[in-house]
């Protein structure tokens, strides 16, 4: 698995990732908020918080971000799934 750098956006109806134009693997990924089943802080080796993970029915995605707790709080507000975190 290769890490892909880019930008992450949270809209009222989706979570959108757009890779940097300098990546070999250039792509975008849009996850509708309605398809998010769970999310949590992603910790390297189970200790170091580096980002957050999102689970849908069909995929599992990990996003490495600054201030992962702020992203989790924003997802809680968007999805109303606060009890899953």
N, C-alpha and C positions, 0 to 999 in steps of 0.2 A: 504494500500500500504506500503510495507516495503522497506526501502532503502537498496541497495546492494552495498557494497564497491568493488572497482576493479580498473582497469586501462583502460584508454581511449586512442585510437590511431587514428590519422587521416592520411590516405593514399591518394594517388591521385585519387583512385577510390572508397574508402569506409571509413566510420567512424566505428571503431570497439571497442566494450566494452568487456572486459574479467573480470569476477568477481574473487575476491580473493579466494583461495582454502579454506579459513577458513569460508566462508559464508555458511549458511544453503541452501540458494538459489544459487547454483553454476550454472553459465551459461555464454554464450557469445552471443553477439548481433552484427550483421553486417548490416549496413545500406549503400546500394550503394549510392554514391554521386548523381547519376542520379535520385534517388527516393526522394531526399530531396526537399520539396516544399517550406518550409520556416523555419526560425530559428530566435531566439531572445534571449536576456538576460532573465534569469529566476530570478525573484525577490521575496523573501519571503515577504508576506504581501504587495506586490507591491512596496516595498521600498528597501529592502536589497538585492543587487545582490549576488546570491549564485552560479550561474552556467548559463547554457543555455538550451533552449528547442528546439527540432527539430520536425518538422511535416512532415510526408510523407502522401501519399494517404491513407495508412492503419493504421498508428499509430502516437502516440504522445509520445515522450520520453523526460525526464528531466535528465540532467547530472549535478551533483554538482561538480564543479571544482574550483581550484584556478585560478585567472586571467581570468574570463570569457570573457572579451573583447578581449584578445589575441586569444581565441578559435574562437570567432566570426570573427575576421579578417582573421584567417586561413581558416575558412569555406567560407568566401567571396571570397578568392583567389581560392579555390578549386571548388566552385559551380558557380561562376560568377553570383550569385544572390544577390549581394551587395545591390540592391535597396530594398530588403525585410526587411532589418534590420533597 
